[in-house]
C-alpha cells in the first residue's frame, strides 16, 4: 500500500473520533473504554501474530522496555490524562490544544530523527494549526488553565512514542508493533481503572456497541496499522501535520449528522486547514 494512502485512511478514521466519542458519553467510563479498546485491539492483531509465529516476540527482552514506552506514551497515559483534564477544561479546548503536538513534532523530529524542517513546511503547518484553532474556537475563548496545562504538557508523549517506533529495526513488522502497543497498555490501564473508576459505568445498548466496534477494531486495530505504516515510510513531522488537520473532516461530519452548522468561522478554518494539509501533501510528493 502507498504510505500516503495509508495516511489518508488514518485521517478519515481519526475524523470520526469526536463523533464516536459523543456517543460514548454517559454510556461507559473513559478509562474503562480505553481498556476495552486496548484488549480488542490486541486481539485484532493476535491472529496474524500467531499465524506468523511471532507470539514470543511480544515478550522479547531486547525490546520489551521500548514496547512498554511506546504503548503507554502513545496510548494509556496521554489519553487518560486528557480525560482527567476534562474536569477543568472542555472537549473543544482539548481538541485545540492537541495542535501543540505539531510543535513538539517539529522539535523532536529535528533533534532525534535529523529531519530537515523547511520554511514551507513551517508555513503549511501554521495554516493547519490556525485553521484547526478557528474551527474549534468559533469566536468563543474560554480559558480553563489547569486542564489546558495538563493537555499542553502531555501531548508530547504521542511524539515520543512515534519516534520510538521510527527507531525500531525494520525486521520488526507493523503487526507486532501494533499488538505490543495495545498489550502493554493493559496493565497500566487496569491500575488507572482501580484508582479513578473503581465502579465504572457500562450501559450497554446499540450505541455503545457501535462505540466498542469503532474503538476496538477500527481505531485501536486498523488505524494503528495504517498509522504505524505511514510513519515508518514517511517523514514524521509531515505525517503529524496532515493527521492533525482532522478537525476539518470532523466539522463536515458534524454538519452532516446535525451536530453543527456551517459558519464564517468554521468555513474559514476548514479552508486554512485543508490548504495546509494539501500543501504538505505536495511537499511529500517531492520526497517520494
C-alpha positions as CSV (number, residue, x, y, z in Angstrom):
1,X,0.0,0.0,0.0
2,X,1.1,3.5,-0.8
3,X,2.0,5.1,2.6
4,X,0.3,8.4,1.6
5,X,-2.9,6.4,1.0
6,X,-2.5,4.7,4.4
7,X,-2.2,8.2,6.0
8,X,-5.4,9.3,4.2
9,X,-7.3,6.3,5.5
10,X,-6.0,7.0,9.0
11,X,-7.1,10.7,8.7
12,X,-10.6,9.6,7.7
13,X,-10.8,7.3,10.8
14,X,-9.5,10.0,13.1
15,X,-12.1,12.5,11.8
16,X,-14.8,10.3,13.2
17,X,-13.3,10.1,16.7
18,X,-15.2,13.1,18.2
19,X,-18.5,11.9,16.7
20,X,-18.0,8.4,18.2
21,X,-16.8,10.0,21.5
22,X,-20.0,11.9,21.7
23,X,-21.9,8.6,21.5
24,X,-20.0,7.2,24.5
25,X,-21.0,10.0,26.9
26,X,-22.9,8.5,29.9
27,X,-22.7,5.0,28.4
28,X,-19.2,3.9,29.6
29,X,-16.4,5.3,31.8
30,X,-13.5,6.8,29.8
31,X,-10.6,4.7,31.2
32,X,-12.8,1.5,31.0
33,X,-13.5,2.3,27.4
34,X,-9.7,2.7,26.6
35,X,-9.0,-0.5,28.5
36,X,-11.7,-2.5,26.5
37,X,-10.5,-0.9,23.2
38,X,-6.9,-1.9,24.0
39,X,-7.9,-5.5,24.7
40,X,-10.0,-5.7,21.5
41,X,-7.1,-4.1,19.6
42,X,-4.7,-6.7,20.9
43,X,-7.0,-9.5,19.8
44,X,-7.3,-7.8,16.4
45,X,-3.5,-8.2,15.9
46,X,-3.2,-11.5,17.8
47,X,-4.3,-13.7,14.9
48,X,-1.7,-12.5,12.3
49,X,0.9,-12.6,15.1
50,X,0.2,-16.3,15.8
51,X,-0.1,-17.1,12.1
52,X,3.5,-15.7,11.6
53,X,4.7,-17.5,14.7
54,X,5.6,-14.2,16.4
55,X,3.8,-14.5,19.7
56,X,7.0,-15.0,21.7
57,X,8.4,-11.9,20.1
58,X,5.9,-9.8,22.1
59,X,8.0,-10.6,25.2
60,X,11.4,-10.3,23.6
61,X,13.7,-8.9,26.4
62,X,15.7,-6.8,24.0
63,X,12.7,-4.6,23.1
64,X,10.3,-5.1,26.0
65,X,11.1,-1.7,27.5
66,X,10.6,0.1,24.2
67,X,7.3,-1.7,23.7
68,X,6.2,-0.6,27.1
69,X,7.1,3.0,26.5
70,X,5.5,3.1,23.0
71,X,2.3,1.7,24.3
72,X,1.9,3.9,27.4
73,X,3.3,7.1,25.9
74,X,1.2,6.6,22.8
75,X,-1.9,5.3,24.3
76,X,-2.7,4.8,28.1
77,X,-1.1,7.8,29.7
78,X,-1.9,10.7,27.3
79,X,-5.5,9.6,26.7
80,X,-6.2,9.2,30.4
81,X,-4.5,12.5,31.2
82,X,-6.7,14.3,28.6
83,X,-9.8,12.5,30.1
84,X,-8.7,13.7,33.5
85,X,-8.2,17.3,32.2
86,X,-11.9,17.3,31.3
87,X,-12.6,18.0,35.0
88,X,-11.4,21.6,34.4
89,X,-11.5,22.2,30.6
90,X,-13.7,21.4,27.7
91,X,-13.5,18.9,24.8
92,X,-13.2,21.9,22.4
93,X,-10.2,23.2,24.3
94,X,-8.6,19.8,24.3
95,X,-9.0,19.5,20.6
96,X,-7.5,22.9,20.1
97,X,-4.5,22.2,22.4
98,X,-3.9,18.9,20.6
99,X,-2.4,21.0,17.8
100,X,0.5,21.8,20.2
101,X,1.7,18.2,19.3
102,X,2.7,19.6,15.9
103,X,5.2,21.9,17.6
104,X,6.6,19.0,19.6
105,X,6.8,17.1,16.4
106,X,8.8,19.7,14.5
107,X,11.2,19.9,17.5
108,X,11.6,16.2,18.2
109,X,11.9,15.3,14.5
110,X,14.7,17.9,14.0
111,X,16.6,16.8,17.1
112,X,16.1,13.0,17.3
113,X,15.4,12.0,13.7
114,X,17.5,14.6,11.9
115,X,14.6,15.6,9.6
116,X,15.1,18.9,7.8
117,X,12.3,21.3,8.7
118,X,11.9,23.8,5.8
119,X,10.3,27.2,5.8
120,X,7.5,25.9,3.5
121,X,6.8,23.1,6.0
122,X,6.6,25.6,8.9
123,X,4.2,27.8,6.9
124,X,1.9,24.9,5.9
125,X,1.9,23.6,9.5
126,X,1.0,27.1,10.6
127,X,-2.0,27.0,8.3
128,X,-3.2,23.8,9.8
129,X,-2.7,25.0,13.4
130,X,-4.5,28.3,12.6
131,X,-7.4,26.6,10.7
132,X,-7.9,23.9,13.4
133,X,-7.9,26.6,16.1
134,X,-10.5,28.7,14.3
135,X,-12.6,25.6,13.8
136,X,-12.7,24.8,17.5
137,X,-12.9,28.3,18.9
138,X,-15.5,29.8,16.6
139,X,-15.1,33.1,18.3
140,X,-15.5,31.7,21.8
141,X,-12.5,31.9,24.1
142,X,-13.0,30.1,27.4
143,X,-9.7,29.6,29.3
144,X,-9.6,26.7,31.8
145,X,-5.9,27.0,32.9
146,X,-5.4,23.8,35.0
147,X,-7.0,21.4,32.4
148,X,-5.4,23.2,29.5
149,X,-1.9,22.9,31.0
150,X,-2.4,19.2,31.6
151,X,-3.1,18.8,27.8
152,X,-0.2,21.0,26.8
153,X,2.2,19.0,28.9
154,X,1.0,15.5,27.9
155,X,0.7,15.6,24.1
156,X,4.5,15.4,23.8
157,X,4.1,11.7,24.8
158,X,2.5,10.9,21.4
159,X,5.5,12.2,19.5
160,X,7.9,10.4,21.9
161,X,6.0,7.2,21.1
162,X,6.2,7.8,17.4
163,X,9.9,8.4,17.4
164,X,10.5,5.2,19.3
165,X,8.5,3.4,16.6
166,X,10.6,5.0,13.9
167,X,13.8,3.8,15.6
168,X,12.7,0.2,15.8
169,X,14.5,-2.2,13.4
170,X,12.7,-2.7,10.1
171,X,12.6,-6.5,10.7
172,X,10.0,-5.9,13.5
173,X,6.9,-5.8,11.4
174,X,4.0,-3.4,11.8
175,X,1.5,-6.0,13.2
176,X,3.9,-6.8,16.1
177,X,4.4,-3.1,16.9
178,X,0.6,-2.6,17.0
179,X,0.0,-5.7,19.1
180,X,2.5,-4.6,21.7
181,X,1.2,-1.1,21.7
182,X,-2.2,-2.4,22.8
183,X,-0.9,-5.2,25.0
184,X,1.5,-3.2,27.2
185,X,-1.2,-0.6,27.8
186,X,-3.5,-3.1,29.6
187,X,-1.7,-3.4,32.9
188,X,-1.3,0.4,33.3
189,X,-5.0,0.9,32.3
190,X,-6.1,-1.7,34.9
191,X,-4.2,0.2,37.6
192,X,-5.7,3.6,36.4
193,X,-9.2,2.0,36.4
194,X,-8.9,0.9,40.1
195,X,-7.5,4.4,41.0
196,X,-10.0,6.6,39.2
197,X,-13.0,4.4,38.2
198,X,-13.5,1.8,40.9
199,X,-17.2,1.5,39.8
200,X,-17.0,2.0,36.0
201,X,-20.2,3.0,34.1
202,X,-21.3,0.4,31.5
203,X,-24.7,0.9,30.0
204,X,-24.9,-1.4,27.1
205,X,-27.1,-0.6,24.1
206,X,-26.8,-0.4,20.3
207,X,-24.9,3.0,20.5
208,X,-22.3,1.5,22.9
209,X,-21.9,-1.5,20.5
210,X,-21.0,1.0,17.7
211,X,-18.6,2.8,20.0
212,X,-16.9,-0.5,21.0
213,X,-16.6,-1.7,17.4
214,X,-15.2,1.6,16.3
215,X,-12.7,2.0,19.2
216,X,-11.6,-1.7,19.5
217,X,-11.5,-2.8,15.9
218,X,-11.2,0.3,13.7
219,X,-9.4,2.9,16.0
220,X,-7.1,0.6,18.0
221,X,-6.9,-2.0,15.3
222,X,-7.0,-0.9,11.7
223,X,-6.0,2.7,12.3
224,X,-3.0,1.7,14.4
225,X,-1.8,-0.4,11.5
226,X,-2.3,2.4,9.0
227,X,-0.5,5.0,11.2
228,X,2.5,2.8,12.0
229,X,2.9,2.0,8.3
230,X,2.7,5.7,7.4
231,X,5.2,7.0,9.9
232,X,7.7,4.2,9.2
233,X,7.7,5.2,5.5
234,X,7.2,9.0,5.6
235,X,8.7,11.9,7.5
236,X,7.1,12.0,10.9
237,X,6.8,15.8,11.1
238,X,4.8,15.9,7.9
239,X,2.6,13.0,8.7
240,X,1.8,14.5,12.1
241,X,0.8,17.8,10.5
242,X,-1.5,16.1,8.0
243,X,-3.1,13.9,10.7
244,X,-3.8,16.9,12.9
245,X,-5.8,18.5,10.2
246,X,-8.6,16.1,11.1
247,X,-10.9,18.8,12.7
248,X,-11.8,19.9,9.2
249,X,-13.3,16.4,8.5
250,X,-14.9,16.4,11.9
251,X,-16.6,19.7,11.1
252,X,-18.1,18.3,7.9
253,X,-19.3,15.1,9.6
254,X,-20.8,17.2,12.5
255,X,-22.8,19.2,10.0
256,X,-23.9,16.0,8.2
257,X,-25.1,14.4,11.4
258,X,-26.8,17.5,12.6
259,X,-24.4,18.3,15.5
260,X,-23.2,21.6,14.0
261,X,-23.9,24.2,11.3
262,X,-21.5,25.9,8.9
263,X,-20.5,29.5,9.9
264,X,-18.0,32.1,8.8
265,X,-15.6,30.9,11.5
266,X,-15.7,27.2,10.7
267,X,-15.6,27.6,6.9
268,X,-12.5,29.8,7.3
269,X,-10.9,27.2,9.5
270,X,-11.8,24.5,7.1
271,X,-10.2,26.3,4.1
272,X,-7.0,27.0,6.1
273,X,-6.7,23.5,7.5
274,X,-7.2,21.8,4.1
275,X,-4.9,24.3,2.4
276,X,-2.2,23.4,4.8
277,X,-2.8,19.7,4.5
278,X,-2.8,19.8,0.7
279,X,0.4,21.9,0.7
280,X,2.1,19.3,3.0
281,X,0.9,16.5,0.7
282,X,2.6,18.3,-2.2
283,X,5.8,18.5,-0.2
284,X,5.6,14.8,0.5
285,X,5.3,14.1,-3.3
286,X,8.6,15.7,-3.8
287,X,10.2,13.4,-1.3
288,X,8.8,10.1,-2.6
